[in-house]
Structure formats: C-alpha cells, structure tokens
Amino acid sequence: MKLGVIGSGAMGSGIGQVAAMAGWEVYLYDSNPEARSRALSQISESINKLVSKQKLTPELGVAAFGRIYACEQMQTMADADMVIEAIVEQVAAKKSVFEALEQVVSPTCIIATNTSSLSVTALASALQHPERFIGIHFFNPPVLMKLVEVIPAIQTDATLPMRIQKIIESWGKTALIAKDTPGFIVNKVARPFYSEAIRIYEEGLASPQEIDFIMMQHGFKMGPFALMDFIGHDVNYFVTESVWKAFYYDSKYKPSLAQLKLVEAGYLGRKKGRGFYDYSQELVSVSAVEDSLSKSVFMRIISMLVNEAVDTVYLGICTEEAVDLAVKLGVNYPKGLLEWGHELGMQQVVNTLDELYHFYHEERYRVCAGLRNLAKL
Ligand code: NAI
C-alpha cells in the first residue's frame, strides 16, 4: 500500500515513519526542500534509536527506511491509496493543498488531515469528492504515542471511519472514532486539568508547586503546571483559546490571563527556560500539603474533568470506552475519567460542582445533564 504525506515537519515525518514501519511505501512531500531532508535524517535517527533499544531489528529498520521517499512534487503521489496532510494549521493553506491534490490522485484515494484544531467538515468543503475525506489525528510524537483519533466530517462516507480504524490499528496504534467537534476527544476532555488548576492558583488558594504535588499524589505523572511548561504555553494557550472560540465562547473553556501573561512575556515554558517555573533556578518542590487543601484541590480538578468526560459521551462525541482510553493513551492519565468518577461516586462529583456553582455563580461549574443522570443511578 502507498501513503502520501504532505508536510514533513514534526508530525508528517513521524506519521510517515509509523506507516513505513508497518510495511507501507511512503512518499513525503514538503514545499520546503530543507524540511524534506531534515525529515529523512530525523526518521533515520529515530529508527536507529528503536534498533538500539531492540524495539526493531536492524533488518526491519533498514527495510522501513528503504520504503520512504522524499519527493519534490505532489505528482509522485498519483497512485497513492491514502494521503495525509500535516502542513501548517491554517484553513486557507490546507484547502489549497486539497484542491491541488485532487487533481493528482485517483478518485478513490483517501484524503486525510492531521489537524488538531480546525473543523474537518470545513476542510472537507474544499474537495470535489468530500466523501473520501477524514481527520486522522496523531499525537506528538507519532512514533511513540499510541493514540490516534479518527474524525469523519459530516460529508464523509459512512464506511470510511471503520476502514481507517483498521488501517491505523494495522500500524500498531489505537484508533478511536470521534465526532467532528472542537478539540475532538483529548483536547476537549483534558482542558479542565489546566484551566481549573490555573484558576485555583489565580485565586491564591494554592501554589503551582502545591497543585502539582497534589495531582501527582493521585497518580498523574506530571502536575498541570509542570505539564503546561513542558507542552509550551504558546501551544497550550492556543489550544484552549481555539476550543473556547469554537464552542461559541462557552465560559467553561475560557483561557486564563495568568497563562496569557506568560505567553506575552515569552515565558513559554521549558523550551525558554521559564514558564510557571523558573528552570534557571533550582526547583523547590513541595513534600507535604495540608489534607483539607489537598482534598479540595483534587476534587475541584477531577470533578471538572469527570464532568467534561461525561458530557463528551452524553453529546455522542465518542463512546464511554473511547473517552477513558483517550485520556490514558493521549495524555497518560493513570485512570479513565468515567472509571474515576464511578470510583469517587458520581453523586460526590455532582456535589463538588454544585457547591462551586453556588459559591461562584459561574457557568463553568454547571453540572452537565449526563452527569446528573449518572448520579441518580
Ligand atoms: P511543522 O511546522 O513541524 O511542519 C509543517 C510542515 O509543513 C513544514 O515542514 C512546512 O514546510 C510544511 N508546509 C507548510 N505549508 C506547506 C504547503 N502548502 N505544502 C507543503 N508543505 C507545507 O508542524 P507540525 O507540528 O508537524 O504540525 C503539522 C500539522 O499537524 C498541523 O495541522 C498541526 O496542527 C497538527 N498537529 C500537530 C501536533 C503537534 O504537537 N505538533 C499534534 C497533532 C496535530
């Protein structure tokens, strides 16, 4: 089988490598020639690493690399079975790629986008045959991350999501189907992990060190502040802002001024040496927090997360199994959020949110209908 990848940056090169390791022939195209050669050297480096860690035999590594071709023109993809686009996150640029691509590939070639924040349905509208178009959202880095979200546009042929799911699973990944909704599954469901943590900090109720400590005590590999510093505040703020705007400014997704200030200052996190933490100084961690503070911080954050996960299922964006798998594989949560909610008791989660709602009189704390129904069971 033959895959075309358009845009050979961080995501495109990783996606190409995944497909090549699964036996597909891969044609990488990028409008920037330097990006094409950089992609080949990054793939070769990544394959060598897998070989040295004995995750891949040297023979399979050589064979996989031999199946990847950097090409100077999209024309080379004429007989591709599928093409995945991974260029800059801009509607106009993506649409013009799809228009050009449809002139080159066969009418049955599947065309996909790796967008993480744009409407798949809006992108599909650029195609003459939108029924063959779909979102295939890999996580960064594609070679290591197990999760892939598969997002049909409203124009997509009804049989395509299952076909894609099979292909992606044959590439060794877990593919979950999601409705075309802002943030899809993970980038929507995970928002409160960041936003409620920042809110607690903005109110002066706990410091980033304390909040990170509390969440790690509950099994998270990184606390929200360390994680935002790791992701980069430019990226994390952009995702929050785009989900908020796309949901018609629903206040539960509202970005925070504290994070905006970091972006404005250029304190983008680890990559700049400073974010919520200052990495030029020795980091002072917390080793104990008062019980009542620990309980209230954890319950606030986890209740917001459970509410969002239940709402996502209630609105038919994905299944119960998918929402729990998505956070375990996409953001490394120690447990699924529905599983967590049931363990804590859904009524307890409702009580926590209702108390916050009555105290603050803010919409962000509203309990979704699905959660009220579950609590009644
Ligand atoms: P990147 O900036 O590393 O790579 C984009 C590549 O596209 C560049 O090499 C650029 O030269 C090329 N390009 C730009 N316009 C082009 C055009 N018209 N034709 C051909 N090539 C073109 O970006 P990255 O991070 O790989 O992201 C690519 C896509 O994947 C975006 O849609 C992004 O939202 C999405 N995505 C990114 C994730 C991430 O964590 N970086 C995670 C999941 C999705």
Boltz pocket constraint, residues with backbone or C-beta under 6 A from the ligand:
constraints:
  - pocket:
      binder: B
      contacts: [[A, 6], [A, 7], [A, 8], [A, 9], [A, 10], [A, 11], [A, 12], [A, 29], [A, 30], [A, 31], [A, 32], [A, 35], [A, 85], [A, 86], [A, 87], [A, 88], [A, 89], [A, 90], [A, 93], [A, 97], [A, 114], [A, 115], [A, 116], [A, 117], [A, 137], [A, 138], [A, 139], [A, 140]]
      max_distance: 6.0
